[in-house]
Amino acid sequence: VAEKKGSGGVCSGGGVGMVCGVCVYVEVQVRGGGGVQVQVVGQVVERLEMITDLLGTPSEDDTKTACLGARSHMMRRPHKANSMAALYSLSSQATHEAVHLLCQMLVFNPDKRISCADALTHPYMDEGRLRYHSCMCRCCQTTPAGRQYIADFEPVSPQVFDDCFEKDLTSVIQVKDRLYHFIHDRYKGLYRMPLCINPHSAAFKSFTREFPQNNHIISLYK
């Protein structure tokens, strides 16, 4: 919580980005296994309590990249032991390999989290990779003789992904604004259903407060 610079933290890079991977990973586990959806809601303090209930109280060294308020709160609270075994109750698909990978991703210290490259070589990924190439991919072919698999299930991209565009995004507001303009520019001039705003939504008022520069557009929905 609060590791990114936009939230008051001092950390950036792959370790923080892995948190996004955790969210997607848990969502796949829950939806695929018929489990109960996990939501981290409420204020920052409530979120910290939920996280420490699961991961236990981190060491002072492991909280060095968190914002000062979050770090002070966790250090003041009574020590908690982790309850990672609870991850087995996420869904019926929460196997030992699945939980093992999740535990390596759910580490307080971003520098100690498993890297994306190592996560892709984890045993849990083998089954999913084989399932994907058995029917969903475009690189393997089904012939009368059976499925003809490509030699390399994880080929190296000929182009390195350039994430330089993220370096100037230091706040949530900037990210939202960039996403808005990306969607607007992408669908401008295309005969597709535009992004619609529900003025009766509970989040509509907060949306208008966060994007005052777009009030000329939002006024159309009032």
C-alpha positions as CSV (number, residue, x, y, z in Angstrom):
1,V,0.0,0.0,0.0
2,A,1.2,3.5,-0.8
3,E,4.5,2.3,-2.4
4,K,4.1,4.3,-5.6
5,K,5.4,7.9,-5.8
6,G,1.9,9.2,-6.5
7,S,0.7,7.8,-3.2
8,G,3.6,9.1,-1.1
9,G,5.9,6.2,-1.4
10,V,9.4,6.2,-2.8
11,C,9.4,3.0,-5.0
12,S,8.8,2.3,-8.6
13,G,9.6,-0.4,-11.1
14,G,8.8,-4.1,-11.6
15,G,8.3,-4.8,-7.9
16,V,5.4,-2.4,-7.7
17,G,4.1,-3.4,-11.1
18,M,3.9,-7.0,-9.8
19,V,1.0,-5.9,-7.5
20,C,-1.1,-5.4,-10.6
21,G,-0.2,-8.9,-11.6
22,V,-1.4,-10.2,-8.2
23,C,-4.8,-8.5,-8.7
24,V,-5.3,-10.2,-12.1
25,Y,-4.0,-13.5,-10.8
26,V,-6.4,-13.6,-7.8
27,E,-9.3,-12.5,-10.0
28,V,-8.6,-15.5,-12.3
29,Q,-8.4,-17.9,-9.4
30,V,-11.6,-16.6,-7.9
31,R,-13.7,-16.4,-11.0
32,G,-12.4,-19.7,-12.4
33,G,-12.9,-21.6,-9.2
34,G,-16.3,-20.3,-8.2
35,G,-14.9,-18.6,-5.1
36,V,-15.9,-15.4,-3.4
37,Q,-14.7,-12.2,-4.9
38,V,-12.0,-10.5,-2.9
39,Q,-12.2,-6.7,-2.6
40,V,-9.9,-4.4,-0.8
41,V,-12.1,-1.5,0.1
42,G,-12.3,1.3,2.6
43,Q,-9.8,3.9,3.8
44,V,-6.0,3.3,3.8
45,V,-6.0,2.3,7.5
46,E,-8.7,-0.4,6.8
47,R,-6.7,-1.7,3.8
48,L,-3.5,-1.9,5.9
49,E,-5.3,-3.9,8.5
50,M,-6.7,-6.3,5.9
51,I,-3.2,-6.7,4.3
52,T,-1.4,-7.3,7.6
53,D,-4.1,-9.7,8.7
54,L,-3.0,-11.8,5.7
55,L,0.7,-11.1,5.4
56,G,1.5,-10.5,9.0
57,T,3.4,-7.5,10.4
58,P,6.4,-6.6,8.1
59,S,9.8,-5.9,9.4
60,E,11.0,-2.3,9.5
61,D,13.3,-2.9,6.6
62,D,10.5,-4.3,4.4
63,T,8.5,-1.1,4.8
64,K,11.2,1.3,3.8
65,T,9.5,2.0,0.4
66,A,6.1,2.7,1.9
67,C,4.8,6.2,2.7
68,L,5.6,7.4,6.2
69,G,2.0,7.3,7.5
70,A,1.5,3.7,6.5
71,R,4.9,2.7,7.9
72,S,4.2,4.4,11.2
73,H,0.7,2.8,11.5
74,M,2.0,-0.7,11.0
75,M,4.9,-0.3,13.4
76,R,2.5,1.0,16.2
77,R,0.1,-1.9,15.9
78,P,0.6,-5.2,17.8
79,H,2.6,-7.8,15.9
80,K,0.6,-10.1,13.7
81,A,1.6,-13.5,12.4
82,N,0.8,-14.2,8.7
83,S,-2.2,-16.3,7.7
84,M,-1.2,-17.2,4.2
85,A,-2.9,-20.6,4.6
86,A,-6.2,-18.8,4.1
87,L,-5.3,-18.4,0.4
88,Y,-6.3,-22.0,-0.1
89,S,-9.9,-21.0,0.5
90,L,-9.9,-18.5,-2.4
91,S,-11.4,-21.1,-4.7
92,S,-11.5,-24.8,-5.7
93,Q,-8.5,-24.0,-8.1
94,A,-6.2,-22.8,-5.3
95,T,-3.7,-25.7,-5.6
96,H,-0.4,-25.9,-3.8
97,E,1.4,-24.5,-6.9
98,A,-1.1,-21.7,-7.2
99,V,-0.8,-20.6,-3.6
100,H,3.0,-20.9,-3.7
101,L,3.2,-18.5,-6.6
102,L,0.8,-16.1,-5.0
103,C,2.9,-16.1,-1.8
104,Q,6.0,-15.2,-3.8
105,M,4.1,-12.3,-5.4
106,L,2.5,-11.1,-2.1
107,V,5.7,-9.8,-0.4
108,F,5.8,-6.5,1.4
109,N,9.3,-5.5,0.1
110,P,9.1,-4.9,-3.7
111,D,12.8,-5.9,-4.0
112,K,12.0,-9.3,-2.6
113,R,9.0,-10.1,-4.8
114,I,9.3,-12.6,-7.5
115,S,10.1,-11.1,-10.9
116,C,7.9,-11.3,-13.9
117,A,10.5,-13.5,-15.7
118,D,10.7,-15.9,-12.8
119,A,6.9,-16.0,-12.3
120,L,6.5,-17.1,-16.0
121,T,8.7,-20.1,-15.3
122,H,6.8,-21.1,-12.1
123,P,5.4,-24.7,-12.2
124,Y,1.9,-23.3,-11.9
125,M,2.2,-21.6,-15.2
126,D,3.0,-24.8,-17.1
127,E,-0.6,-26.1,-16.9
128,G,-2.1,-22.8,-18.0
129,R,0.4,-22.4,-20.8
130,L,-0.3,-25.9,-22.1
131,R,-4.1,-25.3,-21.9
132,Y,-3.7,-22.1,-23.9
133,H,-1.7,-23.7,-26.6
134,S,-4.0,-26.7,-26.8
135,C,-6.9,-24.7,-28.3
136,M,-6.7,-20.9,-28.0
137,C,-3.4,-19.8,-29.5
138,R,-2.7,-18.8,-33.1
139,C,0.8,-20.2,-33.3
140,C,-0.1,-23.9,-33.0
141,Q,-2.2,-25.8,-35.6
142,T,-4.7,-28.6,-35.4
143,T,-4.3,-31.2,-38.2
144,P,-5.9,-34.5,-39.0
145,A,-2.9,-36.1,-37.2
146,G,-3.5,-34.1,-34.1
147,R,-2.4,-30.9,-32.5
148,Q,1.0,-29.6,-33.9
149,Y,2.6,-27.5,-31.2
150,I,5.1,-24.7,-31.8
151,A,8.6,-25.4,-30.6
152,D,8.8,-22.5,-28.2
153,F,5.8,-21.7,-26.0
154,E,7.4,-18.5,-24.7
155,P,9.1,-16.9,-27.7
156,V,11.1,-13.7,-27.1
157,S,9.6,-10.6,-28.6
158,P,11.6,-9.1,-31.4
159,Q,10.8,-5.6,-30.0
160,V,11.5,-4.5,-26.4
161,F,8.4,-3.0,-24.8
162,D,9.0,0.8,-24.2
163,D,7.4,2.0,-21.0
164,C,9.0,5.5,-21.1
165,F,5.5,7.0,-21.4
166,E,4.8,6.0,-17.8
167,K,7.7,8.0,-16.3
168,D,5.8,11.3,-16.2
169,L,2.7,9.7,-14.7
170,T,3.1,10.4,-11.0
171,S,-0.5,10.6,-9.7
172,V,-3.8,8.8,-10.1
173,I,-5.3,11.9,-11.6
174,Q,-2.7,12.0,-14.4
175,V,-3.3,8.3,-15.2
176,K,-7.0,8.8,-15.4
177,D,-6.6,11.8,-17.7
178,R,-4.2,9.9,-19.9
179,L,-6.6,7.0,-20.2
180,Y,-9.5,9.3,-21.1
181,H,-7.5,10.9,-23.9
182,F,-6.3,7.5,-25.1
183,I,-9.8,6.2,-25.4
184,H,-11.1,9.4,-26.9
185,D,-8.4,9.5,-29.6
186,R,-8.7,5.8,-30.4
187,Y,-12.4,5.9,-31.1
188,K,-12.6,9.4,-32.6
189,G,-14.2,9.1,-36.0
190,L,-15.1,5.4,-35.7
191,Y,-18.7,4.2,-35.9
192,R,-18.7,2.6,-32.5
193,M,-20.6,3.0,-29.3
194,P,-18.9,5.8,-27.3
195,L,-18.0,5.7,-23.6
196,C,-21.2,6.4,-21.7
197,I,-21.5,8.0,-18.3
198,N,-24.3,7.0,-16.0
199,P,-25.4,10.2,-14.2
200,H,-27.4,8.1,-11.6
201,S,-24.3,6.2,-10.5
202,A,-23.2,6.6,-6.9
203,A,-19.7,7.5,-8.2
204,F,-21.0,10.2,-10.6
205,K,-20.5,13.2,-8.2
206,S,-16.9,12.1,-7.3
207,F,-16.2,11.6,-11.0
208,T,-17.2,15.2,-11.8
209,R,-15.0,16.5,-8.9
210,E,-12.0,14.6,-10.1
211,F,-12.3,15.8,-13.7
212,P,-13.4,19.4,-13.6
213,Q,-11.7,20.0,-16.9
214,N,-14.3,17.8,-18.6
215,N,-17.4,19.5,-17.1
216,H,-18.4,20.7,-20.6
217,I,-18.7,17.0,-21.6
218,I,-20.2,15.9,-18.3
219,S,-22.9,18.6,-18.4
220,L,-24.4,16.7,-21.4
221,Y,-25.4,13.9,-19.0
222,K,-27.0,16.0,-16.3
